């Protein structure tokens, strides 16, 4: 089993606290208390709360970016790409559910270059997804609904999946993937 560094441990604890209380209300003292160490000791491993937030958000954003790049590069149909994007969101939700709270709710607290980097990754991700949807419509694989409505409908569900997943407990991933893909792509009827 891989041992994690003290910095990684700080980030994990902070991620959980940000999920539970929100970035703005969590102090470095709260993080130290949760770790049963003195607040000053945190600064031996991390510069502050902003660095923690950046580490959390940019790591998850990079997972989405790399995942989307892999999907886009595959030589498969548009509908298969949509399925893979949904499955990727589920994988990331399961692996980073607490960090997704920071990504969705606290990204605006990032500073300067980290904020710019995150916004660019998010915009590129959405544009790639939009292109997949448009390609699917053009090829007749996806019904000719407005691409923005399709994009919004799928992403709004996937972006809040971490909230539902945390409350439902550990649902079998294979069932979750199969049923989410079916509902989001084929609908209810």
GULUMDREN-255140 format. One record per atom (N, C-alpha, C, CB): residue number from 0; x, y, z; chain; residue in one letter; atom name. Coordinates in steps of 0.05 Angstrom, whole numbers, plus 32768, in hexadecimal, padded with zeros to 4 digits. Each point is the difference from the previous one (the first is absolute). Glycine has a CB too. Layout:
N
n c1 c2 c3 chain res atom
NUM X Y Z A A CA
...
END
This chain:
189
n c1 c2 c3 chain res atom
0 8011 7FE8 8000 A X N
0 7FEF 8018 8000 A X CA
0 8011 8019 8000 A X C
0 7FDC 7FE7 8018 A X CB
1 801E 802C 7FD7 A X N
1 8010 8018 7FFD A X CA
1 7FFB 8013 8018 A X C
1 7FFD 7FFC 7FCE A X CB
2 8019 800D 803E A X N
2 7FFE 8013 8015 A X CA
2 7FFE 801C 7FF4 A X C
2 801A 7FE2 8020 A X CB
3 7FD6 802F 7FEC A X N
3 7FFE 801B 7FF5 A X CA
3 8011 8014 8010 A X C
3 7FD1 7FF5 7FF0 A X CB
4 8037 8020 8002 A X N
4 8011 8014 800D A X CA
4 7FEF 8011 8013 A X C
4 801F 8001 7FD8 A X CB
5 7FEE 800D 8039 A X N
5 7FF1 8012 8013 A X CA
5 7FF0 8014 7FF0 A X C
5 8024 7FFA 8024 A X CB
6 7FE7 8011 7FC7 A X N
6 7FF2 8013 7FEF A X CA
6 7FE6 7FF4 7FF5 A X C
6 802B 8017 7FF4 A X CB
7 7FD7 7FD0 8001 A X N
7 7FE9 7FF2 7FF6 A X CA
7 7FEB 7FFB 8015 A X C
7 801D 7FEA 7FDE A X CB
8 7FEC 8010 803A A X N
8 7FEE 7FFC 8017 A X CA
8 7FF1 801A 8006 A X C
8 801E 7FDC 8012 A X CB
9 7FF1 803A 7FEF A X N
9 7FF4 801A 8005 A X CA
9 7FEA 8006 7FEB A X C
9 802B 8011 8015 A X CB
10 7FDC 7FEA 7FD2 A X N
10 7FED 8005 7FEA A X CA
10 7FE7 7FEE 8003 A X C
10 8026 800D 7FE1 A X CB
11 7FDD 7FDA 8026 A X N
11 7FE9 7FEE 8004 A X CA
11 7FEE 800A 8016 A X C
11 801C 7FDA 7FF0 A X CB
12 7FF0 802D 8027 A X N
12 7FF1 800A 8016 A X CA
12 7FF2 801A 7FF9 A X C
12 8020 7FEA 8020 A X CB
13 7FEE 8028 7FD3 A X N
13 7FF4 8019 7FF8 A X CA
13 7FE9 7FFC 7FEC A X C
13 802C 8017 8008 A X CB
14 7FD8 7FD6 7FE6 A X N
14 7FEB 7FFA 7FEC A X CA
14 7FE6 7FF7 800E A X C
14 8024 7FF4 7FDF A X CB
15 7FDF 7FFB 8035 A X N
15 7FE9 7FF7 800F A X CA
15 7FF3 8017 800F A X C
15 8015 7FD3 8005 A X CB
16 7FFB 803E 8007 A X N
16 7FF5 8017 800F A X CA
16 7FF2 8014 7FED A X C
16 8024 7FFA 8023 A X CB
17 7FE9 800B 7FC6 A X N
17 7FF4 8012 7FEC A X CA
17 7FE5 7FF5 7FF7 A X C
17 802E 800F 7FF0 A X CB
18 7FD1 7FD6 800C A X N
18 7FE7 7FF3 7FF8 A X CA
18 7FEA 8004 8016 A X C
18 801B 7FDE 7FE5 A X CB
19 7FED 801E 8034 A X N
19 7FED 8001 8016 A X CA
19 7FF7 801D 8006 A X C
19 8014 7FD6 8012 A X CB
20 7FFF 803D 7FEE A X N
20 7FFA 801B 800A A X CA
20 8003 8016 7FEB A X C
20 8010 7FF0 802B A X CB
21 7FFD 800B 7FBF A X N
21 8005 8014 7FEC A X CA
21 801B 800D 8004 A X C
21 7FCF 8008 7FFD A X CB
22 803E 7FFF 7FEE A X N
22 801B 800B 8000 A X CA
22 8002 8019 8012 A X C
22 8007 7FEE 7FD2 A X CB
23 7FE6 8024 802B A X N
23 8002 801A 800E A X CA
23 7FFF 7FFD 801E A X C
23 7FEA 8015 7FD9 A X CB
24 8008 7FD8 8031 A X N
24 7FFD 7FFD 801D A X CA
24 8015 7FEF 800E A X C
24 7FD0 8005 7FF8 A X CB
25 8040 7FED 7FF8 A X N
25 8015 7FEF 800B A X CA
25 801A 8010 8003 A X C
25 7FEB 7FD6 7FEC A X CB
26 8020 8029 802C A X N
26 8019 800E 8005 A X CA
26 8018 7FEC 8001 A X C
26 7FE7 8024 801A A X CB
27 8030 7FE6 7FE5 A X N
27 8018 7FEF 8003 A X CA
27 7FFF 7FF3 801B A X C
27 801B 801D 7FE1 A X CB
28 7FDC 7FF1 8033 A X N
28 7FFD 7FF5 801B A X CA
28 7FED 7FE8 8000 A X C
28 800A 802D 8014 A X CB
29 7FE0 7FD5 7FDD A X N
29 7FED 7FE9 7FFE A X CA
29 800E 7FE8 7FF4 A X C
29 7FDA 8020 7FFA A X CB
30 8036 7FE4 7FF1 A X N
30 800E 7FEA 7FF3 A X CA
30 8014 7FF4 8014 A X C
30 7FFB 8016 7FD3 A X CB
31 8013 7FFA 803B A X N
31 8014 7FF6 8014 A X CA
31 7FF1 7FF1 8016 A X C
31 801F 8027 7FF6 A X CB
32 7FCB 7FE3 8014 A X N
32 7FF1 7FF2 8015 A X CA
32 7FF7 7FE5 7FF6 A X C
32 7FF1 802C 8012 A X CB
33 8005 7FD3 7FD5 A X N
33 7FF7 7FE6 7FF5 A X CA
33 8017 7FEC 7FFE A X C
33 7FDC 8019 7FE7 A X CB
34 803C 7FF1 8016 A X N
34 8018 7FEF 7FFE A X CA
34 800D 7FFC 801B A X C
34 8007 8010 7FD1 A X CB
35 7FF0 7FFD 8043 A X N
35 800B 7FFE 801B A X CA
35 801D 800A 8001 A X C
35 7FE1 7FDA 8009 A X CB
36 8024 803C 7FE9 A X N
36 801A 800D 8001 A X CA
36 7FFD 801E 8004 A X C
36 8013 7FDC 7FE1 A X CB
37 8002 8032 8023 A X N
37 7FFF 801D 8004 A X CA
37 7FFE 800D 7FE4 A X C
37 801B 7FFE 802B A X CB
38 7FD6 8018 7FD4 A X N
38 7FFC 800E 7FE6 A X CA
38 801A 8008 7FF4 A X C
38 7FD4 8011 8010 A X CB
39 803F 7FF8 8000 A X N
39 801A 8009 7FF5 A X CA
39 800F 7FE9 7FF2 A X C
39 8003 8021 8025 A X CB
40 7FF8 7FC6 7FE3 A X N
40 800D 7FE9 7FF3 A X CA
40 7FF7 7FFC 7FE4 A X C
40 8003 7FEB 802C A X CB
41 7FE5 801E 7FCD A X N
41 7FF6 7FFD 7FE5 A X CA
41 8011 800F 7FEC A X C
41 7FD2 7FFC 8012 A X CB
42 8039 801B 7FF7 A X N
42 800F 8011 7FEE A X CA
42 801C 7FF5 7FFA A X C
42 7FE8 8027 8012 A X CB
43 801F 7FC3 7FFB A X N
43 8019 7FF1 7FF8 A X CA
43 7FFC 7FF1 7FE6 A X C
43 800D 7FFD 8030 A X CB
44 7FD9 7FFE 7FC9 A X N
44 7FFA 7FF0 7FE9 A X CA
44 7FF0 800E 7FEA A X C
44 8000 7FDA 801F A X CB
45 7FF3 803C 7FE9 A X N
45 7FEE 800E 7FED A X CA
45 8000 801D 8006 A X C
45 7FE3 7FD7 7FFC A X CB
46 801A 803A 7FEF A X N
46 8001 801D 8004 A X CA
46 7FE7 800C 800C A X C
46 801F 8001 7FDA A X CB
47 7FCB 7FF2 8022 A X N
47 7FE7 800A 800B A X CA
47 7FE8 7FF4 7FF3 A X C
47 8017 802A 800A A X CB
48 7FD2 7FE0 7FFD A X N
48 7FE6 7FF5 7FF6 A X CA
48 7FFE 8003 7FE2 A X C
48 7FEB 800C 802C A X CB
49 801F 8009 7FC9 A X N
49 7FFE 8004 7FE3 A X CA
49 800F 7FEB 7FF1 A X C
49 7FFC 8031 8007 A X CB
50 801B 7FC7 8002 A X N
50 8010 7FEB 7FF4 A X CA
50 7FF0 7FE5 8001 A X C
50 802B 8018 800C A X CB
51 7FC9 7FE3 800B A X N
51 7FF0 7FE8 8003 A X CA
51 7FE9 7FFF 7FEC A X C
51 800C 7FFF 8031 A X CB
52 7FE5 8018 7FCE A X N
52 7FEA 8001 7FED A X CA
52 8009 7FFC 7FE3 A X C
52 7FE8 801F 8020 A X CB
53 802E 7FED 7FD9 A X N
53 800B 7FFD 7FE5 A X CA
53 8007 7FE3 7FFA A X C
53 8011 802F 8002 A X CB
54 7FFD 7FC5 8011 A X N
54 8007 7FE4 7FFD A X CA
54 7FE8 7FEE 7FFB A X C
54 8028 8008 801D A X CB
55 7FC4 7FFC 7FF3 A X N
55 7FE7 7FF0 7FFE A X CA
55 7FF3 8003 7FE6 A X C
55 7FFA 8003 8031 A X CB
56 8000 8016 7FC8 A X N
56 7FF0 8006 7FE8 A X CA
56 800F 7FFA 7FE6 A X C
56 7FE9 8023 801A A X CB
57 8031 7FE5 7FE5 A X N
57 800E 7FFC 7FE7 A X CA
57 8006 7FE2 7FFB A X C
57 8014 802D 8005 A X CB
58 7FEF 7FC4 8010 A X N
58 8004 7FE3 7FFC A X CA
58 7FE8 7FF3 7FF4 A X C
58 801F 7FFF 8028 A X CB
59 7FC9 8008 7FE2 A X N
59 7FE8 7FF4 7FF5 A X CA
59 7FFA 800B 7FE4 A X C
59 7FEE 7FFB 802F A X CB
60 8017 801F 7FCD A X N
60 7FFC 800C 7FE5 A X CA
60 8012 7FF3 7FEC A X C
60 7FF3 802B 8015 A X CB
61 8025 7FCE 7FF3 A X N
61 8013 7FF2 7FEE A X CA
61 7FF6 7FE4 7FFA A X C
61 8026 801B 8013 A X CB
62 7FCE 7FD8 8000 A X N
62 7FF4 7FE5 7FFB A X CA
62 7FEB 8002 7FEA A X C
62 8009 7FF2 8030 A X CB
63 7FE5 8022 7FD3 A X N
63 7FEC 8004 7FEC A X CA
63 800C 8007 7FE4 A X C
63 7FE0 8010 8024 A X CB
64 8034 8001 7FDC A X N
64 800D 8009 7FE7 A X CA
64 800D 7FE8 7FF2 A X C
64 8008 802D 8014 A X CB
65 8007 7FC4 7FFA A X N
65 800D 7FE8 7FF4 A X CA
65 7FEC 7FEC 7FF7 A X C
65 8028 8007 801D A X CB
66 7FC4 7FF4 7FF4 A X N
66 7FEA 7FEE 7FF8 A X CA
66 7FF2 8008 7FE7 A X C
66 7FFA 7FF5 8030 A X CB
67 7FFF 8025 7FCE A X N
67 7FF3 8009 7FE8 A X CA
67 8012 7FFE 7FE8 A X C
67 7FE5 801F 801C A X CB
68 8034 7FE8 7FE6 A X N
68 8013 7FFE 7FEA A X CA
68 8001 7FE3 7FF6 A X C
68 801B 8027 8012 A X CB
69 7FE5 7FC6 8001 A X N
69 8001 7FE4 7FF8 A X CA
69 7FE6 7FF8 7FF1 A X C
69 801D 7FF6 8028 A X CB
70 7FCD 8013 7FE2 A X N
70 7FE6 7FFA 7FF2 A X CA
70 7FFF 800C 7FE4 A X C
70 7FE9 7FFE 802D A X CB
71 801F 801B 7FD1 A X N
71 7FFF 800E 7FE6 A X CA
71 8012 7FF2 7FEC A X C
71 7FF7 802B 8017 A X CB
72 8020 7FCB 7FF1 A X N
72 8013 7FF3 7FEE A X CA
72 7FF8 7FE4 7FF7 A X C
72 8023 801B 8016 A X CB
73 7FC9 7FD9 7FF7 A X N
73 7FF8 7FE5 7FF9 A X CA
73 7FF1 8000 7FE5 A X C
73 7FFD 7FF4 8031 A X CB
74 8007 7FF7 7FC0 A X N
74 7FF2 7FFD 7FE6 A X CA
74 7FE7 7FF0 8004 A X C
74 802C 8001 7FE8 A X CB
75 7FC0 800C 8026 A X N
75 7FE7 7FF3 8006 A X CA
75 7FEA 8014 7FF9 A X C
75 8014 7FE3 8025 A X CB
76 7FD3 8014 7FDB A X N
76 7FEA 8012 7FF9 A X CA
76 7FFC 8015 8016 A X C
76 7FEA 7FDA 7FE7 A X CB
77 8007 803B 8012 A X N
77 7FFB 8015 8013 A X CA
77 7FF0 7FF6 8018 A X C
77 8000 8021 7FDA A X CB
78 7FED 7FCE 8021 A X N
78 7FF0 7FF6 8017 A X CA
78 8011 7FEF 8013 A X C
78 7FD7 8000 7FE2 A X CB
79 803C 7FF1 8013 A X N
79 8013 7FF1 8011 A X CA
79 8011 8013 800F A X C
79 8000 7FDA 7FDF A X CB
80 8007 803C 8015 A X N
80 8010 8014 800F A X CA
80 7FF0 800C 8017 A X C
80 801A 800B 7FD5 A X CB
81 7FCD 7FFB 8026 A X N
81 7FEF 800A 8016 A X CA
81 7FFF 7FEC 8016 A X C
81 7FE4 801B 7FDF A X CB
82 8018 7FCC 801B A X N
82 8000 7FEB 8014 A X CA
82 801A 8000 8010 A X C
82 7FE2 7FE4 7FE3 A X CB
83 8035 801E 800F A X N
83 801A 8000 800E A X CA
83 8003 8019 8012 A X C
83 8014 7FE6 7FD9 A X CB
84 7FE2 8031 801E A X N
84 8001 8018 8011 A X CA
84 7FF0 7FFC 8019 A X C
84 8005 801D 7FD7 A X CB
85 7FE3 7FD7 8027 A X N
85 7FEF 7FFB 8017 A X CA
85 800F 7FED 8013 A X C
85 7FD6 8007 7FE5 A X CB
86 8035 7FE3 8010 A X N
86 800E 7FED 8011 A X CA
86 8019 800D 800D A X C
86 7FF0 7FDB 7FE2 A X CB
87 801D 8037 8010 A X N
87 8017 800D 800B A X CA
87 7FF8 8012 8018 A X C
87 8016 8000 7FD3 A X CB
88 7FD3 800E 802A A X N
88 7FF6 8010 8016 A X CA
88 7FFA 7FEF 8018 A X C
88 7FEC 8021 7FDF A X CB
89 8009 7FC8 801D A X N
89 7FF9 7FEE 8016 A X CA
89 801A 7FF7 800D A X C
89 7FD6 7FF0 7FE9 A X CB
90 803E 8008 8008 A X N
90 801A 7FF8 800B A X CA
90 800C 8016 8011 A X C
90 8008 7FE1 7FD9 A X CB
91 7FF8 8037 801C A X N
91 800C 8017 800F A X CA
91 7FF0 8006 8019 A X C
91 8012 8013 7FD5 A X CB
92 7FD3 7FEB 8029 A X N
92 7FEF 8005 8017 A X CA
92 8007 7FEC 8017 A X C
92 7FDC 8012 7FE1 A X CB
93 8027 7FD5 8017 A X N
93 8006 7FEB 8014 A X CA
93 801B 8005 800D A X C
93 7FE3 7FDF 7FE7 A X CB
94 8031 8028 8009 A X N
94 801B 8004 800A A X CA
94 8005 801B 800D A X C
94 800E 7FE2 7FDC A X CB
95 7FE3 8032 801D A X N
95 8005 801B 800A A X CA
95 7FE6 800E 800A A X C
95 8028 8003 7FE1 A X CB
96 7FC6 7FEF 802B A X N
96 7FE6 800C 8006 A X CA
96 8002 8019 8012 A X C
96 7FEC 7FD3 7FFB A X CB
97 8026 802C 8019 A X N
97 8002 8018 8011 A X CA
97 800D 8017 7FF1 A X C
97 8003 7FE2 8028 A X CB
98 8011 8018 7FC8 A X N
98 800E 8015 7FF1 A X CA
98 7FED 800D 7FEB A X C
98 802B 7FE7 8006 A X CB
99 7FC1 800A 7FF1 A X N
99 7FED 800C 7FED A X CA
99 7FF0 8016 800C A X C
99 7FFD 7FD4 7FE9 A X CB
100 7FFE 802B 8031 A X N
100 7FF3 8016 800D A X CA
100 8010 801A 7FFD A X C
100 7FEB 7FE0 8021 A X CB
101 802F 801F 7FE3 A X N
101 8011 8017 7FFD A X CA
101 8000 8009 7FE3 A X C
101 801D 7FF1 8026 A X CB
102 7FE5 7FFC 7FC8 A X N
102 8001 8007 7FE3 A X CA
102 7FE6 800E 7FF8 A X C
102 801E 7FD8 7FF7 A X CB
103 7FCB 801E 8012 A X N
103 7FE6 800B 7FF8 A X CA
103 7FF9 801A 800F A X C
103 7FF2 7FD2 7FF4 A X CB
104 8015 802F 8026 A X N
104 7FF6 8016 8011 A X CA
104 8015 8015 8006 A X C
104 7FE1 7FDF 8013 A X CB
105 8038 801A 7FEC A X N
105 8015 8013 800A A X CA
105 8014 8009 7FEB A X C
105 7FFA 7FEB 802C A X CB
106 8003 800D 7FBB A X N
106 8013 8006 7FEB A X CA
106 8005 801F 7FFE A X C
106 7FF3 7FD6 7FE8 A X CB
107 7FF8 8039 801D A X N
107 8002 801D 7FFD A X CA
107 8013 800D 8014 A X C
107 7FD2 8000 7FEE A X CB
108 8036 7FF1 8027 A X N
108 8013 800A 8014 A X CA
108 801D 7FFB 7FF8 A X C
108 7FDE 7FF7 8023 A X CB
109 8026 7FFC 7FC6 A X N
109 801B 7FFC 7FF6 A X CA
109 800B 801C 7FF9 A X C
109 7FF6 7FD1 7FEE A X CB
110 8024 8031 8012 A X N
110 800D 801A 7FFA A X CA
110 8010 7FFF 7FE7 A X C
110 8002 8009 8030 A X CB
111 7FFE 800D 7FC2 A X N
111 8010 8006 7FE8 A X CA
111 8003 7FE9 7FEC A X C
111 8018 8020 801D A X CB
112 8001 7FD7 7FE1 A X N
112 8006 7FEC 7FEB A X CA
112 7FF1 7FE6 8005 A X C
112 802D 8015 7FF9 A X CB
113 7FCF 7FE3 8020 A X N
113 7FF1 7FE8 8005 A X CA
113 7FE3 8003 7FF8 A X C
113 801E 7FF6 8026 A X CB
114 7FD6 8021 7FDE A X N
114 7FE4 8005 7FF7 A X CA
114 7FFF 7FFF 7FE2 A X C
114 7FF7 801C 8029 A X CB
115 801C 7FF1 7FCA A X N
115 8000 8001 7FE2 A X CA
115 8004 7FE3 7FF5 A X C
115 8013 802E 8001 A X CB
116 7FFE 7FC3 800C A X N
116 8005 7FE4 7FF6 A X CA
116 7FE7 7FF0 8003 A X C
116 8030 8003 800D A X CB
117 7FC2 7FFF 800A A X N
117 7FE8 7FF1 8004 A X CA
117 7FEA 8008 7FED A X C
117 800C 7FFC 8030 A X CB
118 7FF0 801D 7FCC A X N
118 7FEB 800A 7FEE A X CA
118 8005 7FF6 7FE3 A X C
118 7FF8 8028 801D A X CB
119 8021 7FD9 7FDB A X N
119 8007 7FF6 7FE5 A X CA
119 7FFB 7FE2 7FFE A X C
119 8023 8024 7FFC A X CB
120 7FE5 7FCD 8018 A X N
120 7FFB 7FE3 7FFF A X CA
120 7FE2 7FFA 7FFE A X C
120 802A 7FF7 801A A X CB
121 7FC6 8018 7FF6 A X N
121 7FE3 7FFB 8000 A X CA
121 7FF4 8008 7FE5 A X C
121 7FFE 8009 8032 A X CB
122 800A 800E 7FC3 A X N
122 7FF6 8008 7FE6 A X CA
122 8007 7FED 7FEA A X C
122 8003 802F 800F A X CB
123 8016 7FC8 7FF1 A X N
123 8009 7FED 7FEC A X CA
123 7FF1 7FE5 8002 A X C
123 802D 8015 8000 A X CB
124 7FCE 7FE3 8019 A X N
124 7FF2 7FE7 8005 A X CA
124 7FE3 8002 7FF4 A X C
124 801C 7FF8 802A A X CB
125 7FD7 801E 7FDD A X N
125 7FE4 8004 7FF7 A X CA
125 8000 8002 7FE1 A X C
125 7FF4 8017 802B A X CB
126 801F 7FF7 7FC9 A X N
126 8001 8002 7FE3 A X CA
126 8004 7FE5 7FF3 A X C
126 8012 802F 8005 A X CB
127 7FFF 7FC1 8006 A X N
127 8004 7FE5 7FF5 A X CA
127 7FE6 7FEF 8002 A X C
127 8030 8002 800C A X CB
128 7FC2 8000 800B A X N
128 7FE7 7FF2 8003 A X CA
128 7FEB 800A 7FED A X C
128 800B 7FF9 8031 A X CB
129 7FF4 8021 7FCB A X N
129 7FEE 800D 7FED A X CA
129 8005 7FF5 7FE4 A X C
129 7FFD 802A 801D A X CB
130 801C 7FD4 7FDB A X N
130 8007 7FF6 7FE5 A X CA
130 7FF7 7FE3 7FFD A X C
130 8027 801F 7FFF A X CB
131 7FDD 7FD1 8016 A X N
131 7FF7 7FE4 7FFE A X CA
131 7FE1 7FFF 7FFC A X C
131 8026 7FF2 801E A X CB
132 7FCC 801E 7FF0 A X N
132 7FE2 8001 7FFE A X CA
132 7FF8 8009 7FE4 A X C
132 7FFC 800A 8031 A X CB
133 8011 800B 7FC5 A X N
133 7FF9 800A 7FE5 A X CA
133 8007 7FEB 7FEB A X C
133 8009 802F 800F A X CB
134 800D 7FC3 7FF4 A X N
134 8007 7FEB 7FED A X CA
134 7FEB 7FEA 8001 A X C
134 8031 800A 8006 A X CB
135 7FC6 7FEF 8012 A X N
135 7FEB 7FEC 8002 A X CA
135 7FE6 8008 7FF3 A X C
135 8015 7FF2 802A A X CB
136 7FE4 8027 7FD8 A X N
136 7FE8 800A 7FF3 A X CA
136 8003 7FFF 7FE2 A X C
136 7FF6 801E 8027 A X CB
137 8021 7FEC 7FCF A X N
137 8006 8000 7FE3 A X CA
137 7FFF 7FE4 7FF4 A X C
137 801C 8029 8007 A X CB
138 7FEE 7FC3 8009 A X N
138 8001 7FE4 7FF6 A X CA
138 7FE6 7FF1 8005 A X C
138 8031 8000 8009 A X CB
139 7FBB 800D 8003 A X N
139 7FE7 7FF4 8005 A X CA
139 8000 7FEC 8018 A X C
139 7FF7 8005 7FD0 A X CB
140 801E 7FFC 8040 A X N
140 8001 7FEE 8018 A X CA
140 7FF1 800C 8018 A X C
140 802D 7FEF 7FEF A X CB
141 7FD1 802B 8011 A X N
141 7FF3 800F 8016 A X CA
141 7FE9 8010 7FF4 A X C
141 802C 8003 801B A X CB
142 7FBD 7FFD 7FF3 A X N
142 7FE9 800F 7FF6 A X CA
142 8008 801D 7FFD A X C
142 7FE0 7FE0 8016 A X CB
143 8013 802D 7FD7 A X N
143 8007 801C 7FF9 A X CA
143 7FF4 8014 8014 A X C
143 8002 7FF2 7FD0 A X CB
144 8006 800B 8049 A X N
144 7FF9 8015 8014 A X CA
144 8016 8014 8000 A X C
144 7FE5 7FDF 801D A X CB
145 8016 8037 7FF0 A X N
145 8015 8015 8001 A X CA
145 8018 7FF5 8010 A X C
145 7FDD 8025 7FFE A X CB
146 803B 7FDD 7FF6 A X N
146 8018 7FF5 800E A X CA
146 8005 800C 801C A X C
146 8013 7FF9 7FD2 A X CB
147 7FE6 8020 8032 A X N
147 8004 800C 801A A X CA
147 7FEE 7FF4 8015 A X C
147 800E 802B 7FEA A X CB
148 7FD9 7FCE 800E A X N
148 7FEE 7FF4 8013 A X CA
148 8009 7FE4 8007 A X C
148 7FDA 801B 7FEC A X CB
149 8030 7FD6 8000 A X N
149 800B 7FE5 8006 A X CA
149 8018 8002 8012 A X C
149 7FF0 7FF0 7FD3 A X CB
150 8023 8023 8026 A X N
150 8018 8003 8011 A X CA
150 7FF8 8008 801C A X C
150 8019 800E 7FD7 A X CB
151 7FD6 8005 802D A X N
151 7FF7 8008 801A A X CA
151 7FF3 7FE9 8010 A X C
151 7FFA 802F 7FEE A X CB
152 7FF4 7FC3 8004 A X N
152 7FF2 7FEA 800E A X CA
152 8013 7FEA 800A A X C
152 7FD9 800A 7FE3 A X CB
153 803A 7FEF 800D A X N
153 8012 7FEB 8008 A X CA
153 8014 800A 8015 A X C
153 7FFC 7FEB 7FD3 A X CB
154 8010 802C 8028 A X N
154 8014 800B 8013 A X CA
154 7FF4 8007 801B A X C
154 801A 8010 7FD9 A X CB
155 7FCE 7FFB 8027 A X N
155 7FF5 8008 801A A X CA
155 7FFB 7FE7 8011 A X C
155 7FEA 8029 7FEB A X CB
156 800E 7FC1 8009 A X N
156 7FFD 7FE7 800F A X CA
156 801B 7FF6 8009 A X C
156 7FD7 7FF5 7FE5 A X CB
157 803C 800A 8009 A X N
157 801A 7FF5 8007 A X CA
157 800F 8011 8015 A X C
157 8002 7FEC 7FD2 A X CB
158 7FFB 802E 802C A X N
158 800F 8012 8012 A X CA
158 7FF5 7FFF 801D A X C
158 8009 801D 7FDA A X CB
159 7FDE 7FD9 8029 A X N
159 7FF5 7FFE 801B A X CA
159 7FFF 7FE3 800A A X C
159 7FE5 8029 7FF7 A X CB
160 8026 7FC5 7FF9 A X N
160 7FFF 7FE4 8007 A X CA
160 800E 7FFB 801A A X C
160 8000 7FF5 7FCF A X CB
161 8015 801A 8038 A X N
161 800F 7FFB 8019 A X CA
161 7FEE 8004 8018 A X C
161 802A 800F 7FE9 A X CB
162 7FC2 8003 8016 A X N
162 7FEE 8005 8016 A X CA
162 7FEE 7FE7 8004 A X C
162 8000 8032 7FF7 A X CB
163 7FF5 7FC5 7FF4 A X N
163 7FEE 7FE8 8000 A X CA
163 8010 7FE7 8009 A X C
163 7FE3 8015 7FDC A X CB
164 8035 7FE8 8018 A X N
164 8010 7FE8 8005 A X CA
164 8008 7FFE 801E A X C
164 8011 8002 7FD0 A X CB
165 7FF6 8015 803C A X N
165 8007 8000 801C A X CA
165 7FE9 7FF8 8012 A X C
165 8021 8024 7FF6 A X CB
166 7FC7 7FE4 8003 A X N
166 7FE8 7FFA 8010 A X CA
166 7FF7 7FE3 7FFC A X C
166 7FF3 8030 7FFD A X CB
167 8011 7FC5 7FEC A X N
167 7FF5 7FE6 7FFA A X CA
167 8013 7FE9 8009 A X C
167 7FE9 8014 7FD9 A X CB
168 802E 7FF3 8030 A X N
168 8013 7FEB 8007 A X CA
168 800E 7FF6 7FE8 A X C
168 7FE4 7FF4 8027 A X CB
169 8029 7FF7 7FDB A X N
169 8011 7FF5 7FEB A X CA
169 7FF0 7FEE 7FEE A X C
169 8028 8003 801D A X CB
170 7FCA 8008 7FD0 A X N
170 7FF1 7FF1 7FEC A X CA
170 8014 7FF3 7FED A X C
170 7FD8 8020 8003 A X CB
171 8022 7FC8 7FF4 A X N
171 8011 7FF1 7FEE A X CA
171 8006 8011 7FE7 A X C
171 7FEE 7FD4 8011 A X CB
172 802B 8030 7FE9 A X N
172 8008 8012 7FEA A X CA
172 7FF6 7FF5 7FE5 A X C
172 8028 800D 801A A X CB
173 7FD8 7FD9 7FE2 A X N
173 7FF7 7FF6 7FE7 A X CA
173 7FE2 8005 7FFB A X C
173 8023 7FDC 8003 A X CB
174 7FCD 8022 8013 A X N
174 7FE4 8006 7FFE A X CA
174 7FFC 801E 7FFB A X C
174 7FF5 7FD9 801F A X CB
175 801A 8037 7FF0 A X N
175 7FFE 801D 7FFD A X CA
175 8007 8008 7FE4 A X C
175 800C 8006 8030 A X CB
176 8009 7FF0 7FC5 A X N
176 8008 8007 7FE4 A X CA
176 7FEB 7FF7 7FEC A X C
176 8030 7FFD 800D A X CB
177 7FC7 7FEA 7FF6 A X N
177 7FED 7FF5 7FED A X CA
177 7FE6 8010 8000 A X C
177 8014 7FD3 8006 A X CB
178 7FE2 8033 8012 A X N
178 7FE6 800D 8002 A X CA
178 8001 801E 7FFA A X C
178 7FF4 7FDE 8022 A X CB
179 8022 802F 7FE6 A X N
179 8003 801D 7FF9 A X CA
179 8002 8004 7FE2 A X C
179 8016 8008 802D A X CB
180 7FFB 7FE7 7FC7 A X N
180 8003 8002 7FE3 A X CA
180 7FE4 7FFC 7FF3 A X C
180 8030 7FF0 8002 A X CB
181 7FC2 7FFC 8006 A X N
181 7FE6 7FFA 7FF5 A X CA
181 7FEC 8017 8003 A X C
181 8008 7FCF 8009 A X CB
182 7FF7 803C 800F A X N
182 7FED 8015 8006 A X CA
182 8008 801A 7FF1 A X C
182 7FF5 7FEC 802D A X CB
183 8025 801B 7FD4 A X N
183 8008 8019 7FF4 A X CA
183 8000 7FFF 7FE1 A X C
183 801C 8009 8028 A X CB
184 7FE8 7FE0 7FCD A X N
184 8001 7FFE 7FE3 A X CA
184 7FE5 7FF8 7FF4 A X C
184 8030 7FF4 8003 A X CB
185 7FC3 7FF8 8009 A X N
185 7FE7 7FF6 7FF5 A X CA
185 7FE7 800D 800D A X C
185 8018 7FD5 7FF6 A X CB
186 7FEC 8038 8020 A X N
186 7FE9 800D 800D A X CA
186 7FEF 7FEC 800F A X C
186 8000 8023 7FDD A X CB
187 7FE8 7FE5 8029 A X N
187 7FEE 7FEF 800F A X CA
187 7FEE 7FEF 7FEF A X C
187 8002 8023 8023 A X CB
188 7FFB 7FE5 7FC4 A X N
188 7FEE 7FF0 7FEE A X CA
188 800E 7FF8 7FE7 A X C
188 7FD8 8018 8013 A X CB
END
